[in-house]
Amino acid sequence: MSTETTEGDDLEERVANFLRRNFPQIQMHGGSAAIQDIDRETGEVHIQLGGACSGCGISPMTIQAIKSRMVKEIPEIEKVHAGTGDAGGHGGGGGMSPSFPGESSGDSDSDEGPQAPF
């Protein structure tokens, strides 16, 4: 039982580190992201973009880049779901984890798409 908890904590930490490491420009431009949920059984992660990302015109590219890169870098992650502002995010705003500056995520079904400008 403690092994599962340790593995789960490690996965969440790796997702948060991925977001911080790959997208520092988001933080510099006033954006943020919060991990809402990680389903270890299905390999799905739900992320909510916030701050300046909510109204940003390039947030769809940022989401696509995160989605494409995260599933390649973290083998346990099969699918990334993301939203900005109040646009159909998974779960309620009250259940969001603390924001990790520089994080964001994707919500389209294709693996490749426009690349974010960073």
C-alpha positions in Angstrom: 0.0 0.0 0.0 2.8 2.5 0.8 4.4 1.6 -2.5 1.3 2.7 -4.5 1.3 6.0 -2.6 4.9 6.6 -3.2 4.5 5.8 -6.9 1.5 8.1 -7.1 3.3 10.9 -5.5 6.2 10.4 -7.8 4.0 10.5 -10.9 2.4 13.8 -9.7 5.8 15.2 -9.0 7.1 14.2 -12.4 4.0 15.8 -14.1 4.6 19.1 -12.2 8.3 19.0 -12.9 7.6 18.4 -16.6 5.3 21.5 -16.7 7.8 23.7 -14.9 10.8 22.6 -16.9 9.2 22.7 -20.3 7.2 25.9 -20.1 8.9 28.7 -18.1 7.8 31.2 -20.7 4.2 30.7 -19.6 5.2 31.9 -16.1 7.1 34.9 -17.5 3.9 35.9 -19.3 1.6 35.7 -16.3 0.2 32.2 -17.0 -0.1 29.3 -14.7 -1.4 25.7 -14.6 -2.9 23.4 -11.9 -3.0 19.7 -12.0 -6.6 18.8 -11.3 -6.5 15.1 -11.4 -4.2 12.2 -12.3 -5.9 8.8 -13.0 -3.1 6.3 -12.6 -5.3 3.4 -13.9 -6.2 5.0 -17.2 -3.0 7.2 -17.5 -5.0 10.4 -17.9 -4.1 13.8 -16.5 -6.4 16.8 -16.2 -4.8 20.2 -16.1 -6.4 23.7 -15.9 -4.6 26.7 -17.4 -5.0 30.0 -15.6 -3.8 33.5 -15.3 -2.9 35.1 -18.6 -3.5 31.7 -20.4 -7.3 32.1 -20.0 -7.5 34.8 -22.7 -4.3 34.1 -24.7 -4.6 33.5 -28.4 -1.8 31.0 -28.4 -3.1 28.9 -25.6 -4.4 26.2 -28.0 -0.8 25.8 -29.3 0.6 25.6 -25.8 -2.0 23.0 -24.9 -1.1 20.9 -28.0 2.6 21.1 -27.3 2.1 20.0 -23.7 -0.2 17.2 -24.7 2.2 15.9 -27.3 5.3 16.2 -25.2 4.0 14.9 -21.9 2.8 11.6 -23.3 6.2 11.1 -24.9 8.3 12.0 -21.8 6.2 10.4 -19.1 5.4 6.8 -20.1 2.6 6.4 -17.6 0.6 9.3 -19.1 -1.6 8.1 -22.0 -3.8 11.2 -22.5 -3.8 14.9 -21.3 -7.0 16.9 -20.9 -6.7 20.6 -20.4 -8.9 23.7 -20.3 -8.5 27.4 -19.7 -10.7 29.7 -17.5 -14.1 28.2 -17.0 -14.2 26.4 -20.4 -15.3 22.9 -19.5 -12.4 21.9 -17.2 -12.5 18.5 -15.4 -13.9 18.8 -11.9 -14.7 22.0 -9.9 -12.4 25.0 -9.4 -12.4 24.2 -5.7 -10.7 20.8 -6.3 -7.7 22.3 -8.1 -4.2 21.6 -6.9 -2.0 24.6 -6.2 -0.8 26.3 -9.4 2.6 25.5 -10.7 4.0 28.4 -12.6 5.0 27.5 -16.2 2.5 24.6 -16.5 -0.1 24.0 -19.1 -1.7 21.2 -21.0 -3.7 20.0 -24.1 -7.2 18.9 -25.0 -7.1 17.9 -28.7 -7.0 14.3 -29.9 -4.1 14.5 -32.4 -0.6 13.9 -31.3 1.0 16.5 -33.4 -0.1 20.0 -34.2 1.0 23.6 -34.1 4.1 24.1 -31.9 4.1 26.7 -29.3 6.6 29.5 -29.9 9.1 28.3 -27.3 
